[in-house]
Every structure is written in structure tokens, then in C-alpha cells.
């Protein structure tokens, strides 16, 4: 395929104009087009991963700190991170390995999703449903043809009653817009959710050790600063009864705190200095965990990680595909605004449901390396947190997550769909 050289952009110096023309010719060449078409999912998911990680990592750090320690406000947490972790760069500490691993894991997630979903769509088609139903009837020796039952999956959303009731109060233009509303089929939603859950299961298994290390790095400076003084240790533990872990408890159990109080130890220890403290790298944290807990120690909190990703990824993809259909009128194709709104809302709604699971996971992983854990089990934490704060207590720190969630997930699908469209371009 031959392509004509583009007209140089207005105002561009000749060298830059010639370079732009050369790059465009190379990008539009047949080998590059073939490569991008064959690797469209990987390129689109990797691009979206880079954007979402860079934009969302500081909020994820704040969320993890607020889950693991007690802070009076989001701003108090932000100020402490800035002070303890070396200023602005502290909000991105540990991001590089996450950026690399998330790019790979996002590619795996989208690849699994796009592979499994068509298979499930075929299984949920009316023909497949009737075939499976007929097989079940035959195995039970019931002499009924499945076609006679006219079985089909129910509609999830039915706009007809709303249209019939409200059309008398609406203008013809509004009624026309209502008539263009689409509703996702049950097969589409179920396929998206189950394919998403399949992707979440695989990614959780691969990612659990990496996320465990990430959490240790995010909490590292905070835990080290917790040993400023035995007196402040007692004060903060007493003032944060029922918290995930007190600001200076650093994983010390209630028995250890009582022992400190009984001994009357009030001598101030050497103050924590953020400038002199050496942060461990991801590799060093991995070796430390293996030394203390063995290889399987890398999977501390895996059950809650798996529950979060199995449920959350299913809701995420199912919600995105459903909202994309709802927001797109009949006869039209979804555009960037639809991708942003569907992605942002699906991500936000998923986290509202999943946040308590993520909170429990973070606490379990924080306590895993403590010599005297504050909580001996997840069940103990759940009981104490519910007694002290009720259901609301399981949403401590959700503000930072929701602040992050909508824009990050909106950008995630905006970039994904845009790059996917570019990779599959035909003109």
C-alpha cells in the first residue's frame, strides 16, 4: 500500500516537518499496520495501564495508609506522607515496579477477557441454552422438547413500562430519545461478568505477591516512624481502639502495649529521621518476606485478594459493557464520552462494593510481617472493627479511593478504546 506524504504542518520548521512526514510514513506502512492489528489488545491495555498507574498511584498510596493506620483526615495523611517519605517523590515511591507489572497484568487481563467472552456469549445464546436444557431433560428421562418450553434468559432492564407511563407527559422529541435507548442483553452482561471474573482470578494469582510487596513498601516509613517513643505508642494505641492499626502501633499487639505500660517505660527513643532512613527496594522486600515467611509467605492475604479481584473484575467489565450499551442510542457507535462515563462509573461503583474486602486484605497483609500482630486473624479484625465503627468503619479511607477511581478508570477505558481503534484502523 502506498501513502502520500502529508502536507507539512503550518509553522513547523522544515527539519521537524520532514521528520513528522517520515514518522507518519513508517507508522502507516504495511508491516507496522499488520503488527498493530495482531497486537491490538496488548498495545491498548498496556497504554491504558501506564496512564492509569501514573495518575492513580498517589491516591492508592493514601488509600493504603488510611486503611492500615488511623488518621483524622485525608489531609493529615497527605501531610505525613510528604514529611516521612521525602516530599513529593514520596507519593510515587515504589511505582516503577508496579508500572512494569501492571502493564503486563493488564495485558493478561484484557487478553483473557476478550478470549473468554465470545465463548461464553456462544454458550448463552438461545440455541446453546436450549441444547443444554434438552440434554438435562434427556438425562432426567423427561419426554419434553426444550423448544416447547421457549426458555430464554430474562431481560435485565425493561424500559417499556417507563415509556408507556411517561410518554403522555413528554414531548415528541423526548419520546424519540427514549425509543432509541438500548438495554444490554442478559447474555451480554453475564458473559462480560464471568469473563471478567476469569481474568480477575488469573491476575490475582499472578499479582498477589507483587501487591503484598507494594503494600509493605507503602507502609514502610510509617511503621519505622512508629517507634519514636513508648509513651506516644501507648497514647495512640489507646486513642485508636478498634482501628485497623494505630498510627504508632506498628503491628504491636495489645499485650505488648500492656507490657510496655506495666513496665513504665517512658524513655524517648531516637527520633525517626526520614532523610536518613533507607527505603528497601521491591527486590529487597521480596527477599525479606521469603526469609521470614518462606516462599508461600508472598501469598499472605491471597484469599481476600482473590475474592476482591474475582468479584471486582467481574463487576468492572460487566458494568462497563452494560453502561456502554445504555449510554449509546440505537444506530450509533459509542464515542469517547461514553467510554469515559462508562469506565468511570463502573470503576467507582465496583469500589464502593469491594472496599471492605480490600480493607481486610490490606490489614491482613500489614500484620503478616509483624512479630506481635495486633490482630491474630481477619475474623478478629472484622469483629473489632464492626463493634467500634459498624459498617461505616469498613469504609475508612474510601474518600481517597473514590477521588482516584472515577478519573483513573475513565482514562483507562478512554485510552484503551482509542488505542484499540487506532491499532485496527483500515484507512
Rosetta blueprint (number, residue, H / E / L):
1 X L
2 X L
3 X L
4 X L
5 X L
6 X L
7 X L
8 X L
9 X L
10 X L
11 X L
12 X L
13 X L
14 X H
15 X H
16 X H
17 X H
18 X H
19 X H
20 X H
21 X H
22 X H
23 X H
24 X H
25 X H
26 X H
27 X H
28 X L
29 X L
30 X H
31 X H
32 X H
33 X H
34 X H
35 X H
36 X H
37 X H
38 X H
39 X L
40 X H
41 X H
42 X H
43 X H
44 X H
45 X H
46 X H
47 X H
48 X H
49 X H
50 X H
51 X H
52 X H
53 X H
54 X H
55 X H
56 X H
57 X H
58 X H
59 X H
60 X H
61 X H
62 X H
63 X H
64 X H
65 X H
66 X H
67 X H
68 X H
69 X L
70 X L
71 X L
72 X L
73 X L
74 X H
75 X H
76 X H
77 X H
78 X H
79 X H
80 X H
81 X H
82 X H
83 X H
84 X H
85 X L
86 X L
87 X H
88 X H
89 X H
90 X H
91 X H
92 X H
93 X L
94 X L
95 X H
96 X H
97 X H
98 X H
99 X H
100 X H
101 X H
102 X H
103 X H
104 X H
105 X H
106 X H
107 X H
108 X H
109 X H
110 X H
111 X H
112 X H
113 X H
114 X H
115 X H
116 X H
117 X H
118 X H
119 X H
120 X H
121 X H
122 X H
123 X H
124 X L
125 X L
126 X H
127 X H
128 X H
129 X H
130 X H
131 X H
132 X H
133 X H
134 X H
135 X H
136 X H
137 X H
138 X H
139 X H
140 X L
141 X L
142 X L
143 X L
144 X L
145 X L
146 X H
147 X H
148 X H
149 X H
150 X L
151 X L
152 X L
153 X L
154 X L
155 X L
156 X L
157 X L
158 X L
159 X L
160 X H
161 X H
162 X H
163 X H
164 X H
165 X H
166 X H
167 X H
168 X H
169 X H
170 X L
171 X L
172 X H
173 X H
174 X H
175 X H
176 X H
177 X H
178 X H
179 X H
180 X L
181 X L
182 X L
183 X L
184 X L
185 X L
186 X H
187 X H
188 X H
189 X H
190 X H
191 X H
192 X H
193 X H
194 X H
195 X H
196 X H
197 X H
198 X H
199 X H
200 X H
201 X H
202 X H
203 X H
204 X H
205 X H
206 X H
207 X H
208 X H
209 X H
210 X H
211 X H
212 X H
213 X H
214 X H
215 X H
216 X H
217 X H
218 X H
219 X H
220 X H
221 X H
222 X H
223 X H
224 X H
225 X H
226 X H
227 X H
228 X L
229 X E
230 X H
231 X H
232 X H
233 X H
234 X H
235 X H
236 X H
237 X H
238 X H
239 X H
240 X L
241 X L
242 X L
243 X L
244 X L
245 X L
246 X L
247 X L
248 X L
249 X L
250 X L
251 X L
252 X L
253 X L
254 X H
255 X H
256 X H
257 X H
258 X H
259 X H
260 X H
261 X H
262 X H
263 X H
264 X L
265 X L
266 X L
267 X L
268 X E
269 X L
270 X L
271 X L
272 X L
273 X L
274 X L
275 X L
276 X L
277 X L
278 X L
279 X L
280 X L
281 X L
282 X H
283 X H
284 X H
285 X H
286 X H
287 X H
288 X H
289 X H
290 X H
291 X H
292 X H
293 X H
294 X L
295 X H
296 X H
297 X H
298 X H
299 X H
300 X L
301 X L
302 X H
303 X H
304 X H
305 X H
306 X H
307 X H
308 X H
309 X H
310 X H
311 X H
312 X H
313 X H
314 X H
315 X H
316 X H
317 X H
318 X H
319 X H
320 X H
321 X H
322 X H
323 X H
324 X H
325 X H
326 X H
327 X L
328 X L
329 X L
330 X L
331 X L
332 X L
333 X L
334 X L
335 X L
336 X H
337 X H
338 X H
339 X H
340 X H
341 X H
342 X H
343 X H
344 X H
345 X H
346 X H
347 X H
348 X H
349 X H
350 X H
351 X H
352 X H
353 X H
354 X H
355 X H
356 X H
357 X H
358 X H
359 X H
360 X H
361 X H
362 X H
363 X H
364 X H
365 X H
366 X H
367 X H
368 X L
369 X L
370 X L
371 X L
372 X L
373 X L
374 X L
375 X L
376 X L
377 X L
378 X H
379 X H
380 X H
381 X H
382 X H
383 X H
384 X H
385 X H
386 X H
387 X H
388 X H
389 X H
390 X L
391 X H
392 X H
393 X H
394 X H
395 X H
396 X L
397 X L
398 X H
399 X H
400 X H
401 X H
402 X H
403 X H
404 X H
405 X H
406 X H
407 X H
408 X H
409 X H
410 X H
411 X H
412 X H
413 X H
414 X H
415 X H
416 X H
417 X H
418 X H
419 X H
420 X H
421 X H
422 X H
423 X H
424 X L
425 X L
426 X L
427 X L
